[in-house]
Amino acid sequence: MAEAGAVSRDDLLDLAARQLAAAGEPAPRREAGRLWRDLVSESVLGPPEVGADAATDYLAGVARRAAGEPLAHVTGWTGFRHLRLRTDARALIPRPETEGLVELALQQVRVGVAADIGTGTGAIALALAMEGAFDEVIGIDRSADALALARENGAETGYTVTWLAGDLVAPLQGRAVDLVVSNPPYLTTDEVAHLDPSVAAWEPHEALDGGPDGLDPYRRLFADVPGVLREGGWLALELDARRARETAALAEAAGWQDVTLHDDLFGRARYLLARREMGR
Protein backbone atom coordinates (compact mmCIF):
# COMPACT_ATOMS: atom_id res chain seq x y z
CA MET A 1 0.00 0.00 0.00
CA ALA A 2 1.36 3.43 -0.92
CA GLU A 3 2.37 5.68 1.93
CA ALA A 4 -0.08 8.50 2.65
CA GLY A 5 1.13 11.61 0.90
CA ALA A 6 3.61 9.60 -1.18
CA VAL A 7 4.85 11.19 -4.38
CA SER A 8 5.90 9.46 -7.57
CA ARG A 9 9.65 9.33 -8.10
CA ASP A 10 9.27 9.61 -11.88
CA ASP A 11 7.00 12.65 -11.57
CA LEU A 12 9.52 14.35 -9.29
CA LEU A 13 12.41 13.63 -11.65
CA ASP A 14 10.42 14.95 -14.60
CA LEU A 15 9.49 18.12 -12.72
CA ALA A 16 13.10 18.63 -11.59
CA ALA A 17 14.43 18.16 -15.11
CA ARG A 18 11.97 20.74 -16.46
CA GLN A 19 12.95 23.26 -13.77
CA LEU A 20 16.64 22.74 -14.37
CA ALA A 21 16.20 22.99 -18.15
CA ALA A 22 14.32 26.26 -17.74
CA ALA A 23 17.26 27.55 -15.65
CA GLY A 24 19.68 26.74 -18.48
CA GLU A 25 21.19 23.51 -17.16
CA PRO A 26 22.71 21.78 -20.23
CA ALA A 27 22.02 18.24 -18.97
CA PRO A 28 18.88 18.65 -16.84
CA ARG A 29 17.88 15.00 -16.59
CA ARG A 30 21.35 13.94 -15.50
CA GLU A 31 21.52 16.77 -12.95
CA ALA A 32 18.09 15.84 -11.61
CA GLY A 33 19.34 12.29 -11.15
CA ARG A 34 22.50 13.41 -9.36
CA LEU A 35 20.45 15.48 -6.94
CA TRP A 36 18.11 12.54 -6.39
CA ARG A 37 20.98 10.19 -5.56
CA ASP A 38 22.51 12.64 -3.09
CA LEU A 39 19.36 13.96 -1.46
CA VAL A 40 16.87 11.08 -1.58
CA SER A 41 18.15 7.67 -2.64
CA GLU A 42 21.45 6.21 -3.79
CA SER A 43 19.74 5.02 -6.97
CA VAL A 44 17.15 6.52 -9.30
CA LEU A 45 15.95 2.93 -9.65
CA GLY A 46 14.98 2.81 -6.00
CA PRO A 47 11.45 2.94 -4.58
CA PRO A 48 8.88 4.23 -7.13
CA GLU A 49 7.41 6.56 -4.52
CA VAL A 50 8.82 8.68 -1.71
CA GLY A 51 7.25 10.39 1.26
CA ALA A 52 6.07 13.98 1.19
CA ASP A 53 8.95 15.22 3.36
CA ALA A 54 11.58 13.65 1.10
CA ALA A 55 9.83 15.09 -1.95
CA THR A 56 9.80 18.56 -0.39
CA ASP A 57 13.51 18.36 0.48
CA TYR A 58 14.35 17.18 -3.02
CA LEU A 59 12.44 19.97 -4.74
CA ALA A 60 14.02 22.52 -2.41
CA GLY A 61 17.43 21.25 -3.51
CA VAL A 62 16.38 21.44 -7.16
CA ALA A 63 15.26 25.04 -6.65
CA ARG A 64 18.62 25.94 -5.11
CA ARG A 65 20.47 24.34 -8.01
CA ALA A 66 18.22 26.08 -10.54
CA ALA A 67 19.05 29.39 -8.83
CA GLY A 68 22.74 28.80 -9.58
CA GLU A 69 24.00 27.40 -6.28
CA PRO A 70 26.84 24.91 -6.89
CA LEU A 71 25.87 21.26 -6.82
CA ALA A 72 28.41 20.58 -4.05
CA HIS A 73 26.74 23.19 -1.84
CA VAL A 74 23.27 21.85 -2.50
CA THR A 75 24.25 18.27 -1.71
CA GLY A 76 26.71 19.30 1.00
CA TRP A 77 29.61 17.19 -0.22
CA THR A 78 32.06 16.51 -3.02
CA GLY A 79 34.53 13.80 -3.93
CA PHE A 80 38.29 14.41 -3.90
CA ARG A 81 40.58 11.53 -4.86
CA HIS A 82 39.49 8.78 -2.42
CA LEU A 83 37.72 11.11 -0.01
CA ARG A 84 34.16 12.30 0.49
CA LEU A 85 34.31 15.84 1.87
CA ARG A 86 31.78 18.21 3.34
CA THR A 87 31.54 21.42 1.29
CA ASP A 88 29.79 24.75 1.78
CA ALA A 89 30.36 28.47 1.34
CA ARG A 90 33.15 28.57 3.95
CA ALA A 91 35.81 27.41 1.47
CA LEU A 92 36.44 26.83 -2.22
CA ILE A 93 34.97 23.65 -3.65
CA PRO A 94 37.90 21.31 -4.40
CA ARG A 95 38.45 21.02 -8.16
CA PRO A 96 39.54 17.90 -10.05
CA GLU A 97 42.73 19.67 -11.19
CA THR A 98 43.92 19.85 -7.59
CA GLU A 99 43.88 16.06 -7.39
CA GLY A 100 46.81 16.15 -9.82
CA LEU A 101 48.75 18.40 -7.44
CA VAL A 102 48.45 15.78 -4.71
CA GLU A 103 49.64 13.08 -7.11
CA LEU A 104 52.66 15.14 -8.13
CA ALA A 105 53.57 16.00 -4.53
CA LEU A 106 53.41 12.36 -3.43
CA GLN A 107 55.73 11.38 -6.25
CA GLN A 108 58.40 13.57 -4.60
CA VAL A 109 57.81 13.06 -0.87
CA ARG A 110 55.75 10.49 1.05
CA VAL A 111 57.37 10.56 4.51
CA GLY A 112 58.40 13.09 7.14
CA VAL A 113 56.29 16.21 7.68
CA ALA A 114 54.01 17.75 5.05
CA ALA A 115 52.16 21.07 5.17
CA ASP A 116 49.17 22.21 3.12
CA ILE A 117 49.06 26.02 2.93
CA GLY A 118 45.59 27.50 2.46
CA THR A 119 43.90 24.22 3.25
CA GLY A 120 40.27 25.31 2.71
CA THR A 121 38.13 22.17 3.03
CA GLY A 122 41.24 20.27 4.09
CA ALA A 123 41.20 18.30 0.83
CA ILE A 124 44.94 18.31 0.09
CA ALA A 125 45.99 17.75 3.71
CA LEU A 126 43.57 14.87 4.19
CA ALA A 127 44.58 13.26 0.89
CA LEU A 128 48.24 13.44 1.96
CA ALA A 129 47.36 11.94 5.35
CA MET A 130 45.41 9.15 3.67
CA GLU A 131 47.82 8.26 0.87
CA GLY A 132 51.24 9.14 2.25
CA ALA A 133 53.26 7.71 5.11
CA PHE A 134 53.96 11.03 6.85
CA ASP A 135 54.78 11.40 10.51
CA GLU A 136 52.64 14.53 10.52
CA VAL A 137 50.47 16.44 8.08
CA ILE A 138 49.68 20.08 8.83
CA GLY A 139 46.81 22.08 7.34
CA ILE A 140 46.94 25.89 7.56
CA ASP A 141 44.38 28.54 6.71
CA ARG A 142 43.93 32.19 7.65
CA SER A 143 40.13 31.83 7.46
CA ALA A 144 38.59 30.64 10.72
CA ASP A 145 35.51 29.48 8.80
CA ALA A 146 37.55 27.42 6.34
CA LEU A 147 39.60 25.90 9.16
CA ALA A 148 36.42 24.91 11.00
CA LEU A 149 35.22 23.14 7.84
CA ALA A 150 38.59 21.39 7.46
CA ARG A 151 38.39 20.19 11.06
CA GLU A 152 34.90 18.80 10.41
CA ASN A 153 36.20 16.92 7.40
CA GLY A 154 39.10 15.61 9.43
CA ALA A 155 36.74 14.30 12.09
CA GLU A 156 34.41 12.70 9.54
CA THR A 157 37.14 11.03 7.49
CA GLY A 158 39.11 9.88 10.52
CA TYR A 159 42.50 11.00 9.19
CA THR A 160 44.80 12.88 11.54
CA VAL A 161 45.90 16.37 10.50
CA THR A 162 47.30 19.16 12.68
CA TRP A 163 45.12 22.20 11.88
CA LEU A 164 46.74 25.61 12.41
CA ALA A 165 45.35 29.12 11.96
CA GLY A 166 47.51 31.71 10.26
CA ASP A 167 48.68 33.38 7.08
CA LEU A 168 50.67 31.22 4.65
CA VAL A 169 53.70 29.66 6.42
CA ALA A 170 53.67 31.91 9.51
CA PRO A 171 52.33 29.13 11.81
CA LEU A 172 55.24 26.89 10.76
CA GLN A 173 57.94 29.12 12.25
CA GLY A 174 60.17 27.00 14.45
CA ARG A 175 59.23 23.80 12.63
CA ALA A 176 61.01 21.96 9.81
CA VAL A 177 58.92 20.27 7.13
CA ASP A 178 59.83 18.05 4.18
CA LEU A 179 57.02 19.03 1.80
CA VAL A 180 54.96 22.16 1.33
CA VAL A 181 51.91 21.94 -0.93
CA SER A 182 49.61 24.83 -1.78
CA ASN A 183 46.84 25.84 -4.13
CA PRO A 184 46.98 29.57 -3.31
CA PRO A 185 44.76 32.35 -4.67
CA TYR A 186 45.96 32.92 -8.24
CA LEU A 187 43.46 35.16 -10.01
CA THR A 188 44.10 38.87 -10.45
CA THR A 189 41.94 41.28 -8.51
CA ASP A 190 40.36 42.38 -11.79
CA GLU A 191 39.61 38.78 -12.79
CA VAL A 192 37.90 38.19 -9.45
CA ALA A 193 35.76 41.27 -10.02
CA HIS A 194 34.55 39.82 -13.34
CA LEU A 195 34.05 36.19 -12.30
CA ASP A 196 31.09 34.23 -13.58
CA PRO A 197 28.22 34.51 -11.06
CA SER A 198 28.31 30.73 -10.58
CA VAL A 199 31.61 31.26 -8.73
CA ALA A 200 31.42 34.88 -7.57
CA ALA A 201 28.14 34.50 -5.72
CA TRP A 202 29.01 31.34 -3.85
CA GLU A 203 32.73 30.99 -3.12
CA PRO A 204 34.98 33.13 -0.86
CA HIS A 205 36.81 35.83 -2.81
CA GLU A 206 39.75 35.85 -0.40
CA ALA A 207 40.55 32.32 -1.58
CA LEU A 208 40.66 33.53 -5.20
CA ASP A 209 42.30 36.98 -5.21
CA GLY A 210 46.07 36.80 -5.76
CA GLY A 211 46.59 40.56 -6.02
CA PRO A 212 46.96 42.92 -8.98
CA ASP A 213 48.85 40.39 -11.13
CA GLY A 214 47.68 37.21 -9.41
CA LEU A 215 51.19 36.40 -8.20
CA ASP A 216 51.42 37.97 -4.74
CA PRO A 217 50.97 34.66 -2.82
CA TYR A 218 53.66 33.01 -4.96
CA ARG A 219 56.18 35.78 -4.27
CA ARG A 220 55.60 35.35 -0.55
CA LEU A 221 55.78 31.56 -0.69
CA PHE A 222 59.01 31.57 -2.69
CA ALA A 223 60.52 33.99 -0.16
CA ASP A 224 59.21 32.46 3.07
CA VAL A 225 58.99 28.70 2.55
CA PRO A 226 62.81 28.19 2.68
CA GLY A 227 62.67 29.29 6.32
CA VAL A 228 60.52 26.29 7.26
CA LEU A 229 61.54 23.69 4.66
CA ARG A 230 64.36 21.23 5.28
CA GLU A 231 67.32 21.34 2.91
CA GLY A 232 66.42 19.39 -0.19
CA GLY A 233 62.71 19.60 0.66
CA TRP A 234 60.06 20.13 -2.02
CA LEU A 235 57.49 22.80 -2.77
CA ALA A 236 54.49 21.82 -4.92
CA LEU A 237 52.09 24.51 -6.16
CA GLU A 238 49.01 24.75 -8.31
CA LEU A 239 49.12 27.63 -10.82
CA ASP A 240 47.06 29.63 -13.24
CA ALA A 241 48.25 28.15 -16.53
CA ARG A 242 48.22 31.61 -18.13
CA ARG A 243 50.95 32.75 -15.75
CA ALA A 244 52.87 29.51 -15.34
CA ARG A 245 56.12 30.62 -16.97
CA GLU A 246 56.11 33.90 -15.09
CA THR A 247 55.58 32.01 -11.83
CA ALA A 248 58.46 29.65 -12.61
CA ALA A 249 60.71 32.64 -13.33
CA LEU A 250 59.85 34.06 -9.89
CA ALA A 251 60.86 30.77 -8.27
CA GLU A 252 64.20 30.69 -10.08
CA ALA A 253 64.91 34.31 -9.22
CA ALA A 254 64.25 33.50 -5.56
CA GLY A 255 66.95 30.81 -5.63
CA TRP A 256 64.86 27.65 -5.89
CA GLN A 257 66.40 24.63 -7.61
CA ASP A 258 64.94 22.05 -10.00
CA VAL A 259 62.03 24.32 -10.90
CA THR A 260 59.74 22.47 -13.30
CA LEU A 261 56.25 22.99 -14.72
CA HIS A 262 53.86 20.09 -15.13
CA ASP A 263 50.69 19.77 -17.18
CA ASP A 264 47.24 18.79 -15.98
CA LEU A 265 45.08 16.24 -17.80
CA PHE A 266 44.08 18.90 -20.32
CA GLY A 267 47.67 19.69 -21.29
CA ARG A 268 47.80 23.01 -19.41
CA ALA A 269 50.83 24.00 -17.32
CA ARG A 270 49.01 23.73 -14.01
CA TYR A 271 51.63 22.73 -11.42
CA LEU A 272 55.09 23.81 -10.30
CA LEU A 273 57.67 21.77 -8.43
CA ALA A 274 60.75 23.29 -6.82
CA ARG A 275 63.40 22.07 -4.39
CA ARG A 276 65.08 23.99 -1.61
CA GLU A 277 68.78 24.41 -2.38
CA MET A 278 71.11 22.47 -0.13
CA GLY A 279 73.03 24.77 2.18
CA ARG A 280 70.70 27.72 1.64
Beta strands, then each sheet from edge to edge (+ up, - down):
strand 1: 7-8
strand 2: 49-50
strand 3: 77-80
strand 4: 83-86
strand 5: 113-117
strand 6: 136-141
strand 7: 162-165
strand 8: 177-182
strand 9: 229-238
strand 10: 257-263
strand 11: 269-275
sheet 1: 1+ 2-
sheet 2: 3+ 4-
sheet 3: 7+ 6+ 5+ 8+ 9+ 11- 10+
end
